[in-house]
Amino acid sequence: MAWTFRPAAWSVLGTVAGCALTIHLGLWQLHRGHDKQALDRQYAAAAQQPPLDLGGANIPAAGIAALGASAQGEYLADRQLLLDDQAHGEASGYDVWTPLRLQ
């Protein structure tokens, strides 16, 4: 008696769906990597530019995420926010966020 391999239809469909999902997620990760490389290039280019003065009236709306900035003002110490459970290298701790009132 010869043995033949005949998997159930649901297992074949599940395998094909799993492979398609895995390929899709791999391509998604690849695109995310390209986006992060483009963002790194944008940050490197912004580091070569002079800082943007936030006290001025002409602040560009586009590309603001990758610009250096400088500002003068007064820290509002009574409105600090402590964000705990932050890791900095091997040490854990918290970040202190203090709003700045511009002049």
Distance bins in CASP14 RR format, pairs under 12 A and 6 or more apart:
PFRMAT RR
TARGET T0000
AUTHOR 0000-0000-0000
RMODE 2
METHOD distances of the structure
MODEL  1
5 11 0 0 0 0 0 1 0 0 0 0 0
5 12 0 0 0 0 0 1 0 0 0 0 0
6 12 0 0 0 0 1 0 0 0 0 0 0
7 13 0 0 0 0 0 1 0 0 0 0 0
7 14 0 0 0 0 0 1 0 0 0 0 0
7 15 0 0 0 0 1 0 0 0 0 0 0
7 16 0 0 0 0 0 1 0 0 0 0 0
8 14 0 0 0 0 0 1 0 0 0 0 0
8 15 0 0 0 0 0 1 0 0 0 0 0
9 15 0 0 0 0 0 1 0 0 0 0 0
9 16 0 0 0 0 0 1 0 0 0 0 0
10 16 0 0 0 0 0 1 0 0 0 0 0
10 17 0 0 0 0 0 1 0 0 0 0 0
11 17 0 0 0 0 0 1 0 0 0 0 0
11 18 0 0 0 0 0 1 0 0 0 0 0
12 18 0 0 0 0 0 1 0 0 0 0 0
12 19 0 0 0 0 0 1 0 0 0 0 0
13 19 0 0 0 0 0 1 0 0 0 0 0
13 20 0 0 0 0 0 1 0 0 0 0 0
14 20 0 0 0 0 1 0 0 0 0 0 0
14 21 0 0 0 0 1 0 0 0 0 0 0
14 22 0 0 0 0 0 1 0 0 0 0 0
15 21 0 0 0 0 0 1 0 0 0 0 0
15 22 0 0 0 0 0 1 0 0 0 0 0
16 22 0 0 0 0 0 1 0 0 0 0 0
16 23 0 0 0 0 0 1 0 0 0 0 0
17 23 0 0 0 0 0 1 0 0 0 0 0
17 24 0 0 0 0 0 1 0 0 0 0 0
18 24 0 0 0 0 1 0 0 0 0 0 0
18 25 0 0 0 0 1 0 0 0 0 0 0
19 25 0 0 0 0 0 1 0 0 0 0 0
19 26 0 0 0 0 0 1 0 0 0 0 0
20 26 0 0 0 0 0 1 0 0 0 0 0
20 27 0 0 0 0 0 1 0 0 0 0 0
21 27 0 0 0 0 0 1 0 0 0 0 0
21 28 0 0 0 0 0 1 0 0 0 0 0
22 28 0 0 0 0 0 1 0 0 0 0 0
22 29 0 0 0 0 0 1 0 0 0 0 0
23 29 0 0 0 0 0 1 0 0 0 0 0
23 30 0 0 0 0 0 1 0 0 0 0 0
24 30 0 0 0 0 0 1 0 0 0 0 0
24 31 0 0 0 0 0 1 0 0 0 0 0
25 31 0 0 0 0 0 1 0 0 0 0 0
25 32 0 0 0 0 0 1 0 0 0 0 0
26 32 0 0 0 0 1 0 0 0 0 0 0
26 33 0 0 0 0 0 1 0 0 0 0 0
27 33 0 0 0 0 0 1 0 0 0 0 0
27 34 0 0 0 0 0 1 0 0 0 0 0
28 34 0 0 0 0 0 1 0 0 0 0 0
28 35 0 0 0 0 0 1 0 0 0 0 0
29 35 0 0 0 0 0 1 0 0 0 0 0
29 36 0 0 0 0 0 1 0 0 0 0 0
30 36 0 0 0 0 0 1 0 0 0 0 0
30 37 0 0 0 0 0 1 0 0 0 0 0
31 37 0 0 0 0 0 1 0 0 0 0 0
31 38 0 0 0 0 0 1 0 0 0 0 0
32 38 0 0 0 0 0 1 0 0 0 0 0
32 39 0 0 0 0 0 1 0 0 0 0 0
33 39 0 0 0 0 1 0 0 0 0 0 0
33 40 0 0 0 0 1 0 0 0 0 0 0
34 40 0 0 0 0 0 1 0 0 0 0 0
34 41 0 0 0 0 0 1 0 0 0 0 0
35 41 0 0 0 0 0 1 0 0 0 0 0
35 42 0 0 0 0 0 1 0 0 0 0 0
36 42 0 0 0 0 0 1 0 0 0 0 0
36 43 0 0 0 0 0 1 0 0 0 0 0
37 43 0 0 0 0 0 1 0 0 0 0 0
37 44 0 0 0 0 0 1 0 0 0 0 0
38 44 0 0 0 0 0 1 0 0 0 0 0
38 45 0 0 0 0 0 1 0 0 0 0 0
38 66 0 0 0 0 0 1 0 0 0 0 0
39 45 0 0 0 0 0 1 0 0 0 0 0
39 46 0 0 0 0 0 1 0 0 0 0 0
39 63 0 0 0 0 0 1 0 0 0 0 0
39 65 0 0 0 0 1 0 0 0 0 0 0
39 66 1 0 0 1 0 0 0 0 0 0 0
40 46 0 0 0 0 0 1 0 0 0 0 0
40 47 0 0 0 0 0 1 0 0 0 0 0
40 66 0 0 0 0 1 0 0 0 0 0 0
41 47 0 0 0 0 0 1 0 0 0 0 0
41 48 0 0 0 0 0 1 0 0 0 0 0
41 66 0 0 0 0 1 0 0 0 0 0 0
42 48 0 0 0 0 0 1 0 0 0 0 0
42 49 0 0 0 0 0 1 0 0 0 0 0
42 62 0 0 0 0 0 1 0 0 0 0 0
42 63 0 0 0 0 1 0 0 0 0 0 0
42 64 0 0 0 0 0 1 0 0 0 0 0
42 65 0 0 0 0 1 0 0 0 0 0 0
42 66 1 0 1 0 0 0 0 0 0 0 0
42 67 0 0 0 0 1 0 0 0 0 0 0
42 68 0 0 0 0 0 1 0 0 0 0 0
43 49 0 0 0 0 0 1 0 0 0 0 0
43 63 0 0 0 0 0 1 0 0 0 0 0
43 65 0 0 0 0 1 0 0 0 0 0 0
43 66 1 0 1 0 0 0 0 0 0 0 0
43 67 0 0 0 0 1 0 0 0 0 0 0
43 68 0 0 0 0 1 0 0 0 0 0 0
44 66 0 0 0 0 1 0 0 0 0 0 0
45 63 0 0 0 0 0 1 0 0 0 0 0
45 66 1 0 0 1 0 0 0 0 0 0 0
45 67 0 0 0 0 0 1 0 0 0 0 0
45 68 0 0 0 0 0 1 0 0 0 0 0
46 52 0 0 0 0 1 0 0 0 0 0 0
46 60 0 0 0 0 0 1 0 0 0 0 0
46 63 0 0 0 0 1 0 0 0 0 0 0
46 64 0 0 0 0 0 1 0 0 0 0 0
46 65 0 0 0 0 1 0 0 0 0 0 0
46 66 1 0 1 0 0 0 0 0 0 0 0
46 67 1 0 1 0 0 0 0 0 0 0 0
46 68 1 0 1 0 0 0 0 0 0 0 0
46 69 0 0 0 0 0 1 0 0 0 0 0
47 66 0 0 0 0 1 0 0 0 0 0 0
47 67 0 0 0 0 1 0 0 0 0 0 0
47 68 1 0 0 1 0 0 0 0 0 0 0
48 66 0 0 0 0 0 1 0 0 0 0 0
48 67 0 0 0 0 0 1 0 0 0 0 0
48 68 0 0 0 0 0 1 0 0 0 0 0
49 60 0 0 0 0 0 1 0 0 0 0 0
49 63 0 0 0 0 0 1 0 0 0 0 0
49 66 0 0 0 0 1 0 0 0 0 0 0
49 67 1 0 0 1 0 0 0 0 0 0 0
49 68 1 0 0 1 0 0 0 0 0 0 0
49 69 0 0 0 0 0 1 0 0 0 0 0
49 70 0 0 0 0 0 1 0 0 0 0 0
50 67 0 0 0 0 1 0 0 0 0 0 0
50 68 0 0 0 0 1 0 0 0 0 0 0
50 69 0 0 0 0 0 1 0 0 0 0 0
50 70 0 0 0 0 1 0 0 0 0 0 0
51 67 1 0 0 1 0 0 0 0 0 0 0
51 68 1 0 1 0 0 0 0 0 0 0 0
51 69 1 0 1 0 0 0 0 0 0 0 0
51 70 1 0 1 0 0 0 0 0 0 0 0
51 71 0 0 0 0 1 0 0 0 0 0 0
51 72 0 0 0 0 0 1 0 0 0 0 0
52 58 0 0 0 0 1 0 0 0 0 0 0
52 59 1 0 0 1 0 0 0 0 0 0 0
52 60 1 0 0 1 0 0 0 0 0 0 0
52 61 0 0 0 0 0 1 0 0 0 0 0
52 63 0 0 0 0 0 1 0 0 0 0 0
52 64 0 0 0 0 1 0 0 0 0 0 0
52 65 0 0 0 0 0 1 0 0 0 0 0
52 66 0 0 0 0 0 1 0 0 0 0 0
52 67 1 0 1 0 0 0 0 0 0 0 0
52 68 1 0 1 0 0 0 0 0 0 0 0
52 69 1 0 1 0 0 0 0 0 0 0 0
52 70 1 0 0 1 0 0 0 0 0 0 0
52 71 0 0 0 0 1 0 0 0 0 0 0
53 59 0 0 0 0 1 0 0 0 0 0 0
53 60 0 0 0 0 0 1 0 0 0 0 0
53 67 0 0 0 0 0 1 0 0 0 0 0
53 68 0 0 0 0 0 1 0 0 0 0 0
53 69 1 0 0 1 0 0 0 0 0 0 0
53 70 1 0 1 0 0 0 0 0 0 0 0
53 71 1 0 0 1 0 0 0 0 0 0 0
53 72 0 0 0 0 1 0 0 0 0 0 0
53 102 0 0 0 0 0 1 0 0 0 0 0
53 103 0 0 0 0 0 1 0 0 0 0 0
54 60 0 0 0 0 0 1 0 0 0 0 0
54 64 0 0 0 0 0 1 0 0 0 0 0
54 67 0 0 0 0 0 1 0 0 0 0 0
54 68 0 0 0 0 1 0 0 0 0 0 0
54 69 1 0 1 0 0 0 0 0 0 0 0
54 70 1 0 0 1 0 0 0 0 0 0 0
54 71 1 0 1 0 0 0 0 0 0 0 0
54 72 0 0 0 0 1 0 0 0 0 0 0
54 73 0 0 0 0 1 0 0 0 0 0 0
54 100 0 0 0 0 1 0 0 0 0 0 0
54 101 0 0 0 0 0 1 0 0 0 0 0
54 102 1 0 0 1 0 0 0 0 0 0 0
54 103 0 0 0 0 0 1 0 0 0 0 0
55 69 0 0 0 0 1 0 0 0 0 0 0
55 70 0 0 0 0 1 0 0 0 0 0 0
55 71 1 0 0 1 0 0 0 0 0 0 0
55 72 1 0 0 1 0 0 0 0 0 0 0
55 73 0 0 0 0 1 0 0 0 0 0 0
55 100 0 0 0 0 0 1 0 0 0 0 0
55 101 0 0 0 0 0 1 0 0 0 0 0
55 102 1 0 1 0 0 0 0 0 0 0 0
55 103 1 0 0 1 0 0 0 0 0 0 0
56 69 0 0 0 0 0 1 0 0 0 0 0
56 70 0 0 0 0 0 1 0 0 0 0 0
56 71 0 0 0 0 1 0 0 0 0 0 0
56 72 0 0 0 0 0 1 0 0 0 0 0
56 102 0 0 0 0 1 0 0 0 0 0 0
56 103 0 0 0 0 0 1 0 0 0 0 0
57 102 0 0 0 0 0 1 0 0 0 0 0
59 67 0 0 0 0 1 0 0 0 0 0 0
59 68 0 0 0 0 0 1 0 0 0 0 0
59 69 0 0 0 0 1 0 0 0 0 0 0
59 71 0 0 0 0 0 1 0 0 0 0 0
59 102 0 0 0 0 0 1 0 0 0 0 0
60 66 0 0 0 0 0 1 0 0 0 0 0
60 67 1 0 0 1 0 0 0 0 0 0 0
60 68 0 0 0 0 0 1 0 0 0 0 0
60 69 0 0 0 0 0 1 0 0 0 0 0
61 67 0 0 0 0 0 1 0 0 0 0 0
63 69 0 0 0 0 0 1 0 0 0 0 0
69 100 0 0 0 0 0 1 0 0 0 0 0
69 102 0 0 0 0 0 1 0 0 0 0 0
70 100 0 0 0 0 0 1 0 0 0 0 0
70 102 0 0 0 0 0 1 0 0 0 0 0
71 99 0 0 0 0 0 1 0 0 0 0 0
71 100 1 0 0 1 0 0 0 0 0 0 0
71 101 0 0 0 0 1 0 0 0 0 0 0
71 102 1 0 1 0 0 0 0 0 0 0 0
71 103 0 0 0 0 1 0 0 0 0 0 0
72 100 0 0 0 0 1 0 0 0 0 0 0
72 101 0 0 0 0 0 1 0 0 0 0 0
72 102 1 0 0 1 0 0 0 0 0 0 0
72 103 1 0 1 0 0 0 0 0 0 0 0
73 98 0 0 0 0 0 1 0 0 0 0 0
73 99 0 0 0 0 0 1 0 0 0 0 0
73 100 1 0 1 0 0 0 0 0 0 0 0
73 101 1 0 1 0 0 0 0 0 0 0 0
73 102 1 0 1 0 0 0 0 0 0 0 0
73 103 1 0 1 0 0 0 0 0 0 0 0
74 98 0 0 0 0 0 1 0 0 0 0 0
74 99 0 0 0 0 1 0 0 0 0 0 0
74 100 1 0 0 1 0 0 0 0 0 0 0
74 101 1 0 1 0 0 0 0 0 0 0 0
74 102 0 0 0 0 1 0 0 0 0 0 0
74 103 1 0 0 1 0 0 0 0 0 0 0
75 96 0 0 0 0 0 1 0 0 0 0 0
75 97 0 0 0 0 0 1 0 0 0 0 0
75 98 1 0 1 0 0 0 0 0 0 0 0
75 99 1 0 0 1 0 0 0 0 0 0 0
75 100 1 0 1 0 0 0 0 0 0 0 0
75 101 1 0 0 1 0 0 0 0 0 0 0
75 102 0 0 0 0 0 1 0 0 0 0 0
76 97 0 0 0 0 0 1 0 0 0 0 0
76 98 1 0 0 1 0 0 0 0 0 0 0
76 99 1 0 1 0 0 0 0 0 0 0 0
76 100 1 0 0 1 0 0 0 0 0 0 0
76 101 1 0 1 0 0 0 0 0 0 0 0
76 102 0 0 0 0 0 1 0 0 0 0 0
77 96 0 0 0 0 0 1 0 0 0 0 0
77 97 0 0 0 0 0 1 0 0 0 0 0
77 98 1 0 0 1 0 0 0 0 0 0 0
77 99 0 0 0 0 1 0 0 0 0 0 0
77 100 0 0 0 0 0 1 0 0 0 0 0
77 101 0 0 0 0 0 1 0 0 0 0 0
78 98 0 0 0 0 1 0 0 0 0 0 0
78 99 0 0 0 0 1 0 0 0 0 0 0
78 101 0 0 0 0 0 1 0 0 0 0 0
79 96 0 0 0 0 0 1 0 0 0 0 0
79 97 0 0 0 0 1 0 0 0 0 0 0
79 98 1 0 0 1 0 0 0 0 0 0 0
79 99 1 0 1 0 0 0 0 0 0 0 0
79 100 0 0 0 0 0 1 0 0 0 0 0
79 101 0 0 0 0 1 0 0 0 0 0 0
80 94 0 0 0 0 0 1 0 0 0 0 0
80 95 0 0 0 0 0 1 0 0 0 0 0
80 96 1 0 1 0 0 0 0 0 0 0 0
80 97 1 0 0 1 0 0 0 0 0 0 0
80 98 1 0 1 0 0 0 0 0 0 0 0
80 99 0 0 0 0 1 0 0 0 0 0 0
80 100 0 0 0 0 0 1 0 0 0 0 0
81 94 0 0 0 0 1 0 0 0 0 0 0
81 95 0 0 0 0 1 0 0 0 0 0 0
81 96 1 0 0 1 0 0 0 0 0 0 0
81 97 1 0 1 0 0 0 0 0 0 0 0
81 98 1 0 0 1 0 0 0 0 0 0 0
81 99 0 0 0 0 1 0 0 0 0 0 0
82 93 0 0 0 0 1 0 0 0 0 0 0
82 94 1 0 1 0 0 0 0 0 0 0 0
82 95 1 0 0 1 0 0 0 0 0 0 0
82 96 1 0 1 0 0 0 0 0 0 0 0
82 97 1 0 0 1 0 0 0 0 0 0 0
82 98 0 0 0 0 0 1 0 0 0 0 0
83 93 0 0 0 0 1 0 0 0 0 0 0
83 94 1 0 1 0 0 0 0 0 0 0 0
83 95 1 0 1 0 0 0 0 0 0 0 0
83 96 1 0 0 1 0 0 0 0 0 0 0
83 97 1 0 0 1 0 0 0 0 0 0 0
83 98 0 0 0 0 0 1 0 0 0 0 0
84 92 0 0 0 0 1 0 0 0 0 0 0
84 93 1 0 0 1 0 0 0 0 0 0 0
84 94 1 0 1 0 0 0 0 0 0 0 0
84 95 0 0 0 0 1 0 0 0 0 0 0
84 96 0 0 0 0 0 1 0 0 0 0 0
84 97 0 0 0 0 0 1 0 0 0 0 0
85 92 1 0 0 1 0 0 0 0 0 0 0
85 93 1 0 0 1 0 0 0 0 0 0 0
85 94 1 0 0 1 0 0 0 0 0 0 0
85 95 0 0 0 0 1 0 0 0 0 0 0
86 92 1 0 0 1 0 0 0 0 0 0 0
86 93 1 0 1 0 0 0 0 0 0 0 0
86 94 1 0 1 0 0 0 0 0 0 0 0
86 95 1 0 1 0 0 0 0 0 0 0 0
86 96 0 0 0 0 1 0 0 0 0 0 0
86 97 0 0 0 0 0 1 0 0 0 0 0
87 93 1 0 0 1 0 0 0 0 0 0 0
87 94 0 0 0 0 0 1 0 0 0 0 0
87 95 0 0 0 0 0 1 0 0 0 0 0
88 94 0 0 0 0 1 0 0 0 0 0 0
88 95 0 0 0 0 1 0 0 0 0 0 0
END
